[in-house]
């Protein structure tokens, strides 16, 4: 599920569920969090986050989320807290984090992108906070995304759930640069060389300096409560059913 390579104090963490577009389930969330914590405790100077196959990350595995309809709201809340911890851990990594977006990043995948310090994406990559079209909310990722793109862009894209391309993602500050897929590796190497010119301690201190507003426990609990409630509700279940069955949800049908 996760491939980790560390070489010359540069870690590359690759999401490795290509058969389902590197979508999250409980095991992947746990593996990402554990690897991030291990990297955090090491002498790694730079972290690269990417995906295997054609996608970066398609967000939550809908088969996994659909199975939660029999869970209580409290069980869903505790599960959401684990996801929130993953995003919070990535967002607060002390070293620079470079997002190498090799393909589509949807839902929670765009949340991962928002937690990276510098992001370069393949020109054909697609993004989106698609939860509303499934009857869900981009709740857990919202503090990280809004900090990155601002309230105006969040209003535009959270409410519609529409997907957008890499050019739009760059315009709204979700990513910083793009490259043709064939040139992505080369361009990322140039970004790595640039970041490695900074003093390791200075880079860490600069990142700490930027964090004036952090995700409070109160905000995290609120976002987890919201997604816990809505994903076991009728609308959330209908939205996930429609996508899995390649059907339209009831609110779209004539």
N, C-alpha and C positions, 0 to 999 in steps of 0.2 A: 504493500500500500504506500510505502514511503521509501524513497532512495535518498540516502545522505552521503555526500562525498565532501571531504575536507582536504584541501590541498593548499599549502602555503598560506595558511590562516584565512582561507576563503572557503566558506561552506556553501554547497549547492544542495538545496532541499527540493526534491522533485516529487510532486503528487503522482502516484502511480496506480491509478485505476482507469486506464485508458478505455477499457471496454464500456464504461458508463460515464465517460467524459470527466473523470476524476471528481465525481460527486461525493459529498460528505455522507458518511454514516457514523455511527458511534465509534467504531473501531478506528476510522481514519481521523476523526476529531481527536481521539485520545493519542494516536500516533504522532500527529502534527504537534500537539501540545508538548508531549514528552520530548520530542526531538528539539523543539525550540528551547525548552528548559535546559537541555543538555548543552546546546550551543551557547546559550546565555552564560552558563557557568564555565565555559572554555575560554581560550585566548583567541578565538576567531575574531578577525577584524571586519569582515564583510560577509553578508548573507545574501545569496541569490535564491529567490523562490520562483519555481516554474512548474510546468505540468508535462506529463508524457502524452504522446499521441497527438491527436488533432485539436484538443481543447486544453485550456488552462484549468478551468474548474467550472462545472455546471451548477454549482451551489449544492443544495441538499438533495440527497437521494430520495426521490419521491416515494419509492416503494418502502423505504425506511420510515419516512414521515407518515405515510398513510397507515402504517402498522400501529401508530400511536393513538389511533381513535379509541382504542380500548383502555388507554391509560387515563389516570385521573389528571386533573389540572395540575396538582402538586407534583406528580411524577413528570409531567411535561415541563414544568418549571425547573425542576432539578436537572433535567436533560438539557434545557436551554442554557442553564448556567454553565454547563460544560462547554457548549459552543461559544458562549460569551468569553469564557476564560481563554479559549484558543485565540480569538480575535484580539483580546486584550494583551495576551502574551506577545503576539506578533507585533502589535502596535507599539509596545514598550520595549522591544529589543534594544539593548544599549548600543549595538553597532549599527551602521547603515544597512538597510535592507533594500535590495534591488529587485523589483518585480520584472521578471522576464516572461511576458505574456505571449505564449506561443499559439494561442487560439482563443476561442470564445471564453468569456468570464461573465457568468450570469448569476444573479441573485447573490448568494454568499460568496461566489467567485469574485464578483465585483467588490464585495466587502473585503476580501483578502487584498485586492489591488489597492483599495483605499488605505490599508494599513502599511503599505510599503512606502519607503522614503523617496525612491526614484523608480519610475516605471517606464519601460520601453516595451511596446507591443508590436506584434506583426500587423501589417497594414490591413489584413483581411480579418482581424479579430473583431468580434462583436461583444458588446457589453449590454447590461441592462439590470435594472432593479425590478425584476419581472414578477415579484410576489403578488402584486395586486391582481394580476390576470389569473392567478390561481386561487383568489379569494384569501390570500395571506398578507402578511406585512413584512417589510424589510426591517423588522424591529431591532433585532440584536445587533445588526451592522450599522444601524442609523447613526449612533454617535460618531463613529469613525468616518462614515461616508459624508455626513454633513460638515464635519470638520475639514474635509478635503474639498468638497465641491460647493459648499455654501447652501443657504436656505432656498434661494431662488431656483437653483438647479434641482435641488431635492424635490421641491414642489412640482416642477415640470415632469420629472421622471418617476418619482415614487408613485404619484397618483395615477399615471397612465399605464405604468408597467411596460412601456414600449422599449424595444431594443434599439441600440444606437451603435454606430460604427466607431472605429478608432479615431477618425478625424474629429468627431463630435466629443469623444472622450478626452482628447487632448485639449480641445477648445474650452471644456468645462473644468479642466485641471484635475481630472481623475488620473490621467497619465501625462507623461512629460514628452515622449518622443515616439515615433513609429519607424518601422523599417520593413522592407520587403522580407518575406519569410526566409528567403535564401540568404539574406544579409543580416539576419537577426543576431546570430552568434557573434559575428564580427563586430557589430555595433555594440553589443553588450560588453565585449572585451574592452572596447575603448572606454566605456562608462566605468568599468572596474578599475582600469588604470588611472582614471581621473580621481576616483574616490580614494584609491590607495596612496595618493600623493599627500593626503591630509595626515597629520599626526593622529595616531590611534586614540589617545586620551582627548585631544582637542575635538575630534569628531564626536566622541561620546558626550563630551561636555556641551558641544553645540546642539546636539539633539535634545539633551536635557533642558537646555536653555529655551528651546522652541516650545516645549510643552507647558504652556501657561494654563491651559484648561485641560483637565483630565476627566476621564469617565468616572464619575462618582459611583459608589456602591448603590446609592439610591436610584440613579439613572439606569444602571445595569439591571437592577431588580425589576424596575418598571418595564423595560423593554422585554425582559424574559417573561414577565407575567402576560404581556400583551400577546406575544407569539404563542405562548402556551395555551391561551384561551381560544385564539382564533383558529389554530391548526386542528383542533379537535371539534370545531364547530361545523355546522352544516355547509356553509359556504366554502370554507377551506377544504373540506373533504370532497365537495363537488368539483372544485377546481383541480385538485390533484387527480381525481378520477378521470376527468375529461382529458387531461394531458396524457395520462398513462394509457387510456383507451383510444387516443387520437380522435377525440370527439370535442364538440364545443360545450362549454359549461352552460347550464340552464339560463344564466342571465344574458347570454349572447344570442341564444336561439330565438327565432321569431315567435 
